[in-house]
């Protein structure tokens, strides 16, 4: 009889092993590419630009931002950079934009200047709308009042900056010089000289509410002394002005 030859089974192909090998090769390829990328110049910051800063030098903004050419492009988030710059007391808002490859742009919005202060040495300081004092640099004094006679650590000066920020620009432009004139009743009392040749005595805490009264006097009266405290009074520089006598009596009560 003819013997039957047993059927040989085909070897089972291990498909899983092939897939694992392929996965390892892909991962290895990604790792190699990542290493090459992060060690190449294309992954570094090549340029950092700043715009919008009037009072802070560009070097100050860059140092505060903590980024420079050569740093890792993906090393610091945009929000982190913006938060660092916004910590500067003179800065109101910051927008940071990254554009690949390697460019970082920092757009700064500072609090506007509402007054300036001239020191005894002739140095000009800007008083910003949030009460901050900062070197004015090359900023041009045209339509803002100048503060004279103030101490460096005077807290009223900061409050004055905030009060001036609430006055419309067209009204603020008439204020020429502001000096401290404190009294027991009004520690924040000030004296203002206007470009329209008026002298104004008021208080920082009352300035916002009294500016409308001052405008009415300036528009309807000749130059003189305007007192705006507990009561309002006006004394003309012209001795022939009839209201001079009545106003003089009101002045002595303040």
Order of alpha helices (4+ residues) and beta strands (2+ residues): alpha-beta-alpha-alpha-beta-beta-beta-beta-beta-beta-alpha-alpha-beta-beta-beta-alpha-beta-beta-alpha
